Amino acid sequence: MTITTKHGLATAVAVAAMLAAQAGHAEEAAAPSVAEAKQGGRGECAGGSCKFSLTPAELLVLAEQLVGDGKYEEARPLVAALKAAPGMAIPYNFLDGMIAMSTGDAGTATSRFRTILKDNPDQTRVRLELAKALMMQGQYSAADYHLRLAMNDEGLPEDISRMIGNARSVIRSKRKFRFGFDFGFAPDTNINSATAAETVDINFGPDRIPISLDDNARARSGMGATASFYAGLRLPVDGAVSLVSDFDADSVTYSNSDFSDYSLQFAAGPELALSDRTELRLQGVGLYRWYGGKVAAKQYGAKLTLQHEMSRSQRLAFQVDTRRTESDLNAGYTGWQLGANATFEQVVGRSAILSASLLARRDTMKADFYSSKTLGMNVGIGAELPWGINAGLSGGVTWSRYDDPQLLFSTERREDWRYQARAYAGLRQFRIAGFSPSVEYQFLKVSSNYDLYRSDRHRFHFKLARYF
């Protein structure tokens, strides 16, 4: 192919010198090909414009050498020419990204590297450069995510793996503030998580009689307007100690305000780095939830979290959470909750993270028939797919048994099985005014020995999100 450049003699001299060097090496290695190599690399300059005839392979070699030598202005026309060369999409995006990053344009570099990973998520070198570009923009959470995926490449030299580990430590120390928000809409088949039954049986003396349920006590469908916001702050205090705080706000608004749901949650406390791989965090927590214009829950308490990096591809976390809960909807829901969970994460390949968790919770409420013990498990996987898609699947099941029966409905203690599944997909390459679109589907099913508590729910959530 022919390249024309107007960057002057600097580019011409650089290209000519490398062509001469290539020809010299060719003479030593294979004399019959010398004339052909020199012919392919012949250039002509006139009137400040130079033309070179190069094969795509020759062009790539020259461009790589110029970028490697830090001669970015001389490399630009060669890299630009790669864009039109067949089979050179990856080299073009990579070299153009390297030039952009080296000249202070981290945004363009990020775009180029993401373009490669969109269809080639196993390109570890590209993922490392993307993490570097994200760090230059202060996007430490995103950078840490890509470094974690890159560390799962079994072909990484030990020194590179160690450098990545050090970089992640630096990220943890620098990641002082993060926040994001989203908004969207959610069609839902059961906005009040109620039964679809028209009647339920109740105990009336020695007999059981059916009673009809009004519309508010039965499953209702609806379309909700959603919005959420989160923020996190990490302030170094002294050496291995930091003060960590988190804030979350969620809302779903329906045309019938009796079903609108709003919540605020806050957590703050110290975090201690026990080692390069282990962190211990103790936080006070508070939650406020409104449902249908009334205070559904007020909670305050504390949680203790221990997180350990087992290896460069495995992470284990334990959490214990205890809190006081109060409700204006029903005084019987006032009491204490004590929960514990363990989560294991495994990087799969170089573009996915598999997680599994176990949980246990004890609710001790004012009304014994609302007090319960719960056990459960959840598994999920999230991955970067080709075509610029982030996607994930998860599912779980919990079992709950209540302390006393609700004698109005049964003489047996209530026992529930809850099943849930979730699938989501987001387009990380596509932006609408800076927001990333995504869609999520959730299925929830409650199987209970009490008719009143049996329910099914299907919910889609379409949203636009922005993260900082």
C-alpha positions, 0 to 999 in steps of 0.5 A: 500500500502507498502512504502519503505524509506531509509531516515533513522530513522527520517522518521521511528520515525515520521511515527511510532509516528503518527501511534501510535497517530492515534491508540490512537485516534481510541481506544478512538473513536471505540475500535473494530477498534484498532487492525485493525488500528495498523495492517494497520500501522505496519512498519518494519525497517532493514539495514537502510530501513523501510517498512510501509503498509498503505492505501492511506487514511492513507498515505494522513493523515500522509503526510499532517501532516508532511508537516503541521509540516514543516518536509519536508524531512520526508514527501517526500517519503510519498508524492512520494508514493501518486503519484501512489495511485489511486485517489490521483493526486490532493493531490500529486500535492498539497503537492509536490507543498507545499514542493517545495515552502517551500524549495525554488523551486517556479518553481516546485511549480508553475508547480504542482499547475497549473497541478491541476487547469488545470482540477479543475479551481475552487480550490481556495486554490490551486489558492492562493498558485499558486499566492504565488509561482508566487510572489516568482518568481517576476511574479506579473501580473500573481499573481494578475490575480489569486488573483483576480479570487480567490477573487470571491469565495463567501465562502472565510472568510472575513479575508482571503479576506482582506489578498488577497486585501492587497496582491494585494496592495503589488503586485501593489507597487512591480510590477516595470517592465514587458515585453513580446514578440511574433512572428508568422504568420497570413493568411489573406483574406483581408490584405489591408481592401479593397472592393471585388467589381470590380467596383464602381459607381461615379458621372459624371455630372448628371450621375453615371458611373461605374469605374473599380478598380485596384488590389491594390484598391481591397481586397487582401489575403496574409500571414504575418509574425508577431511580437510584443513586449511590456514593462511596467515600474512603478517607485514609486516616493513618497507615493501614486504617481508612474511614469508609462510608457508603450511601444508597438511595432507591425509588420506585414510583407508581401512579397509585402511590399506595405502592410507591417504594423509597429507601435510604441506606447509610454505612460508615466506619473504619477499615483496617488493612491486615495485609496486602490481601486481607481487609477488615471493616466495621461499620454502623448502618442505618436504613429508612424505608417508606412504602405507600407513604408510610414508614415501612422500616427503620433500622440501625445497627452494625456490620463486620466484613472480612475480605481476603484475596485467596489468590490472584483469581479467587476472593472470599468474604464473610459478613455479620450484620445485626440491626434493630428494626421498627415499622409503622405499618405493623408493630409486630415487625419491630425487633432484631435481625442477625444475619451472616453470609459468606461469598466466594468469587472466582475469575473464569477465563479472562472476562468473567467472574463466578460467585457463590454465597451462603446466608443465614438470618435470624429475625426476632420480632415482637410478634412470634409469628413474624419471627423466623430463621432463614437459610439460603444460597445464591450463585451467579456469573457476570462476564464481558461478551463480544459486541461490547455487552456486559451480561450476567445470570444469577439464581438463588433459593431461601428457606424460612420457618416461623416460630409460631403459627398465625392461628387465623390461617392455620395451626401449623407454623408458616414455612416459605421457600423463595426462588429468584432468578435474574438476567441482565445485559448492558451495552458498555460501548453505547452511550446516550448523553453519557449514560449506558443502557441496560435491561434486567429481568427478575423472576420471584416465586414464593411457595408457602404452606399459607395460601396468603403468602404464595406469589409469583412475580415477573419484572423487567427493568430498563434503565440508563446509568452513569458511573463516576 
